[in-house]
Amino acid sequence: MFQPNAMHMNGYNYPMMPFPFYHQNSKPQNSEGAFKVVKNFNIFQLPNHTIKAQIIMFNEQPHVSVTKFSNSNGMPTRKGIFMPAEAWHALCGSMDSINMELNGFLNPTSVACMIY
């Protein structure tokens, strides 16, 4: 069972940290400045949700959050991932392989990367 403060390792041997989800009127447990959103990027708009990427300083280390936000109240949902910058760079380095595989499902006759 997942323990809230436990650190897990994924297949790339990066520590998987619990997603820092805070209710609207709560503060981070560690300290006043432990969790700071540096920049927001709207990635994808859905009818009821917006998917955003955020650069976040957490315990004085840069992290990337990709989170679903509710359009009705602007609050993050519990749907998201939170990773250190090193894991984000590893994901970006794998993006071509992931796109090729995904494009094979979307267009079985072509594996060319789709650029919008």
C-alpha positions in Angstrom: 0.0 0.0 0.0 1.2 3.5 -0.8 2.4 5.4 2.2 2.0 9.2 1.9 5.6 10.1 2.8 7.2 7.0 1.2 9.5 7.4 -1.8 9.2 4.8 -4.5 11.5 4.1 -7.4 10.2 3.8 -11.0 11.8 2.0 -13.9 14.3 4.8 -14.5 15.4 4.7 -10.9 14.0 8.2 -10.2 12.4 8.6 -6.8 8.6 8.9 -7.2 7.3 11.4 -4.7 3.8 11.8 -3.6 1.9 14.5 -5.6 1.8 17.6 -3.5 -2.0 18.2 -3.5 -3.2 21.0 -1.2 -6.8 22.0 -0.5 -7.7 25.6 -1.3 -7.4 26.9 2.3 -4.4 24.8 3.4 -0.7 25.5 3.3 2.2 23.1 2.6 3.3 21.2 5.7 7.0 21.7 5.5 7.3 25.5 5.4 5.7 28.6 3.9 8.0 28.5 0.8 8.3 24.8 0.3 6.0 24.7 -2.7 6.1 27.6 -5.2 4.6 27.7 -8.7 7.1 29.5 -11.0 5.3 29.3 -14.3 2.1 27.9 -15.8 1.6 26.5 -19.3 -1.8 25.6 -20.7 -1.3 22.5 -22.7 -4.8 21.2 -23.6 -8.3 22.5 -23.2 -11.2 20.1 -22.5 -14.9 21.1 -22.0 -14.7 20.7 -18.2 -10.9 20.7 -17.5 -7.7 22.3 -18.6 -4.4 20.3 -18.6 -1.6 22.5 -17.4 2.2 22.0 -17.1 3.8 23.9 -14.3 7.4 24.6 -13.2 7.4 24.3 -9.5 10.1 24.8 -6.8 9.5 22.2 -4.2 12.0 22.0 -1.3 14.3 24.3 -3.3 14.5 21.9 -6.2 12.8 22.4 -9.7 10.0 20.0 -10.5 7.5 19.7 -13.4 3.8 19.1 -12.7 1.3 18.1 -15.4 -2.1 18.4 -13.8 -5.8 18.5 -14.8 -7.5 21.7 -13.5 -11.3 22.1 -13.1 -12.6 24.9 -15.3 -15.5 25.5 -12.9 -13.4 26.5 -9.9 -9.8 26.7 -11.3 -8.5 24.2 -8.7 -6.3 21.3 -9.5 -7.8 17.8 -9.5 -6.0 14.8 -8.1 -5.2 13.8 -11.7 -1.6 14.6 -12.4 2.0 13.8 -12.3 4.8 15.5 -10.4 8.4 14.8 -11.2 11.9 16.2 -10.6 13.5 18.1 -13.5 15.8 15.1 -14.3 12.8 12.8 -14.8 11.2 15.5 -17.0 14.3 15.6 -19.2 14.3 11.8 -19.4 10.7 11.9 -20.6 11.5 14.6 -23.2 14.4 12.4 -24.4 11.9 9.6 -25.0 9.3 11.7 -26.7 10.3 10.7 -30.3 10.0 7.0 -29.5 6.7 7.5 -27.8 5.4 9.6 -30.7 6.4 6.9 -33.2 4.6 4.2 -31.2 1.5 6.4 -30.7 1.4 7.3 -34.4 1.5 3.6 -35.2 -1.8 3.3 -33.3 -3.4 6.4 -34.9 -2.2 5.8 -38.4 -1.0 2.2 -38.9 0.3 2.9 -42.4 2.7 5.7 -41.3 4.9 6.1 -38.3 6.0 9.7 -39.1 5.8 12.1 -36.2 2.6 14.2 -36.4 3.3 17.9 -35.9 0.3 20.2 -35.4 
